[in-house]
Amino acid sequence: MAIRLADAHGLDGLSVRKIAKELGVGPMRLYDYVVNRSELLDLMVDAVYARIAEAGQHSGWRATVLAIVHRTREAALDHEWFADLLGARPHLGPHALAVGESTAAALSQAPGVRSVDDLQRALGALNAFVVGALRREITERRTARSTGTDVSAWQAALGPYLTRMLETGRYPTVARLVVDGAHLDAEETFHHNLVTVLDGITSRPHT
């Protein structure tokens, strides 16, 4: 019930009392199961991690990491509120820990990861990419929904202003991106950037 409400309305209006009302019971009944909203969110997050954990182990470290991260993206796109909670408070539920163990164990087998320090840095870089990429993608989806404006409409609306600015010649690289750049597929771009990150964090550092 809590996940369904959050999927429909986001986290802002989510509370133990609201869930109790939807279930047709008194709030005190639910407080027998959850202490407060924070504990409720922890349970919701771990339920999503249970789905991510289904990615399982694969034959090699890279295949395992790719499967986990892509499953994380799928889960975040289905439950947008989940991305709001990534990178915030630690996720220590059993399924979250299982996903963390699988990811860390896989990365520990990667070339270039020779010590605990290397592993910490690799995990930090990977998590930073995942959190940033997913939050950006979901923010763009929310903006398009709330304004009713897709990318093409946004570009058309700002076209005259942007043309004037680019014709000044002060922004040649931005002009190239606007004129020659294509509207990239979100999933393909996510995968490409993920592979680039993995290549970087698992290679020998240059000093």
C-alpha positions as CSV (number, residue, x, y, z in Angstrom):
1,M,0.0,0.0,0.0
2,A,2.7,2.5,1.0
3,I,4.7,1.8,-2.3
4,R,1.5,2.2,-4.3
5,L,0.7,5.5,-2.7
6,A,4.3,6.8,-3.2
7,D,4.2,5.7,-6.8
8,A,1.1,7.7,-7.4
9,H,1.7,10.8,-5.3
10,G,5.4,10.9,-4.3
11,L,6.8,10.9,-0.8
12,D,5.6,14.4,0.3
13,G,2.2,13.2,1.3
14,L,3.2,9.8,2.6
15,S,2.6,9.1,6.3
16,V,1.6,6.3,8.5
17,R,-1.8,8.1,9.1
18,K,-2.5,8.3,5.4
19,I,-1.8,4.7,4.9
20,A,-4.0,3.8,7.8
21,K,-6.8,5.8,6.3
22,E,-6.4,4.0,2.9
23,L,-6.5,0.7,4.7
24,G,-9.5,1.7,6.7
25,V,-7.9,1.2,10.1
26,G,-6.8,3.4,12.9
27,P,-3.2,4.8,12.9
28,M,-2.4,3.0,16.1
29,R,-2.9,-0.3,14.4
30,L,0.0,0.5,12.0
31,Y,2.2,1.8,14.8
32,D,2.3,-1.8,16.0
33,Y,4.3,-2.6,12.9
34,V,6.2,0.6,12.2
35,V,7.5,3.2,14.7
36,N,7.5,6.3,12.4
37,R,7.7,7.5,8.8
38,S,11.5,6.9,8.7
39,E,11.0,3.2,9.5
40,L,8.3,3.0,6.9
41,L,10.6,4.5,4.2
42,D,13.3,2.0,5.2
43,L,10.9,-0.9,4.7
44,M,9.7,0.5,1.3
45,V,13.3,1.0,0.1
46,D,14.3,-2.5,1.1
47,A,11.3,-3.9,-0.8
48,V,12.6,-2.2,-3.9
49,Y,16.1,-3.6,-3.2
50,A,14.5,-7.1,-3.1
51,R,13.7,-6.6,-6.8
52,I,17.2,-5.3,-7.5
53,A,18.7,-8.3,-5.8
54,E,17.0,-10.5,-8.4
55,A,19.8,-9.5,-10.8
56,G,21.9,-12.1,-9.1
57,Q,25.4,-13.2,-9.8
58,H,26.8,-13.6,-13.3
59,S,29.8,-15.3,-14.7
60,G,32.1,-12.3,-14.4
61,W,32.5,-9.2,-12.2
62,R,31.5,-6.8,-15.0
63,A,28.4,-8.7,-16.0
64,T,27.3,-8.7,-12.3
65,V,27.8,-5.0,-11.8
66,L,26.0,-4.2,-15.1
67,A,23.1,-6.3,-14.2
68,I,22.7,-4.8,-10.7
69,V,23.0,-1.2,-12.0
70,H,20.6,-1.7,-14.8
71,R,18.1,-3.4,-12.5
72,T,18.5,-0.4,-10.2
73,R,17.6,2.0,-13.0
74,E,14.6,-0.1,-13.9
75,A,13.4,-0.1,-10.3
76,A,13.9,3.7,-10.0
77,L,12.0,4.4,-13.2
78,D,9.1,2.3,-11.9
79,H,9.3,3.9,-8.4
80,E,10.6,7.4,-8.9
81,W,10.6,8.2,-5.2
82,F,13.3,5.5,-4.8
83,A,15.7,7.8,-6.6
84,D,15.0,10.6,-4.1
85,L,16.3,8.3,-1.4
86,L,19.4,7.1,-3.1
87,G,22.6,8.6,-1.7
88,A,20.8,9.9,1.4
89,R,20.6,7.9,4.7
90,P,22.3,4.5,4.6
91,H,20.2,1.6,3.4
92,L,20.8,-1.2,5.8
93,G,17.8,-3.5,5.2
94,P,18.6,-7.2,4.4
95,H,18.0,-6.8,0.6
96,A,19.9,-3.5,0.4
97,L,22.8,-5.2,2.2
98,A,22.6,-8.1,-0.2
99,V,22.8,-5.8,-3.2
100,G,25.7,-3.9,-1.6
101,E,27.5,-7.2,-0.9
102,S,27.0,-8.4,-4.5
103,T,28.2,-5.1,-5.9
104,A,31.3,-4.9,-3.7
105,A,32.2,-8.5,-4.1
106,A,32.0,-8.1,-7.9
107,L,34.1,-4.9,-8.0
108,S,36.7,-6.5,-5.7
109,Q,37.4,-8.9,-8.5
110,A,38.0,-6.2,-11.1
111,P,41.5,-5.4,-12.4
112,G,42.9,-2.3,-10.8
113,V,41.1,-3.0,-7.5
114,R,43.8,-4.3,-5.3
115,S,43.0,-3.1,-1.8
116,V,40.2,-2.0,0.4
117,D,41.1,1.6,-0.4
118,D,40.7,0.8,-4.1
119,L,37.4,-0.9,-3.5
120,Q,36.1,2.1,-1.5
121,R,37.0,4.5,-4.2
122,A,35.5,2.3,-6.9
123,L,32.2,1.9,-5.0
124,G,32.1,5.7,-4.4
125,A,32.6,6.5,-8.0
126,L,30.0,4.0,-9.2
127,N,27.4,5.1,-6.6
128,A,28.0,8.8,-7.5
129,F,27.4,8.0,-11.1
130,V,24.2,6.0,-10.5
131,V,22.7,8.5,-8.1
132,G,23.4,11.4,-10.3
133,A,22.3,9.8,-13.5
134,L,19.1,8.5,-12.1
135,R,18.1,11.7,-10.4
136,R,18.7,13.7,-13.5
137,E,16.7,11.3,-15.7
138,I,13.8,11.2,-13.3
139,T,13.9,15.0,-12.8
140,E,13.6,15.4,-16.6
141,R,10.6,13.0,-16.6
142,R,8.9,14.9,-13.8
143,T,9.5,18.2,-15.5
144,A,8.1,17.0,-18.8
145,R,5.0,15.7,-17.0
146,S,4.4,18.8,-14.8
147,T,4.8,21.3,-17.6
148,G,3.4,19.2,-20.4
149,T,6.5,20.1,-22.4
150,D,8.7,17.5,-24.1
151,V,12.2,18.1,-25.3
152,S,11.1,19.2,-28.8
153,A,8.6,21.7,-27.5
154,W,11.1,23.1,-25.0
155,Q,13.6,23.5,-27.8
156,A,11.1,25.2,-30.0
157,A,10.0,27.6,-27.2
158,L,13.6,28.7,-26.5
159,G,14.7,28.5,-30.1
160,P,14.7,32.3,-30.9
161,Y,16.5,33.2,-27.7
162,L,19.1,30.5,-28.1
163,T,19.7,31.3,-31.7
164,R,20.4,35.0,-30.8
165,M,22.8,33.9,-28.1
166,L,24.7,31.4,-30.2
167,E,25.0,33.9,-33.1
168,T,27.2,36.0,-30.8
169,G,30.0,33.5,-31.4
170,R,30.8,33.4,-27.7
171,Y,29.7,29.8,-27.2
172,P,31.1,27.8,-30.1
173,T,31.1,24.4,-28.3
174,V,27.6,24.9,-27.0
175,A,26.5,25.8,-30.5
176,R,28.0,22.6,-31.9
177,L,26.1,20.6,-29.3
178,V,22.8,22.3,-30.1
179,V,23.2,22.2,-33.9
180,D,24.9,18.9,-34.4
181,G,24.0,17.0,-31.3
182,A,21.3,14.3,-31.5
183,H,18.6,13.6,-28.9
184,L,20.3,10.5,-27.3
185,D,18.4,7.5,-26.1
186,A,18.3,7.6,-22.3
187,E,18.9,3.8,-21.8
188,E,21.7,3.6,-24.3
189,T,23.4,6.7,-22.9
190,F,23.1,5.4,-19.3
191,H,24.7,2.1,-20.4
192,H,27.5,3.9,-22.4
193,N,28.3,6.1,-19.4
194,L,28.2,3.3,-17.0
195,V,30.7,1.3,-19.0
196,T,32.9,4.3,-19.3
197,V,32.9,4.7,-15.5
198,L,33.7,1.0,-15.0
199,D,36.6,1.2,-17.4
200,G,37.9,4.2,-15.5
201,I,37.6,3.1,-11.9
202,T,39.0,-0.4,-12.6
203,S,42.1,0.6,-14.6
204,R,45.5,1.4,-13.1
205,P,45.5,5.0,-12.0
206,H,48.0,7.3,-13.8
207,T,50.3,9.3,-11.4
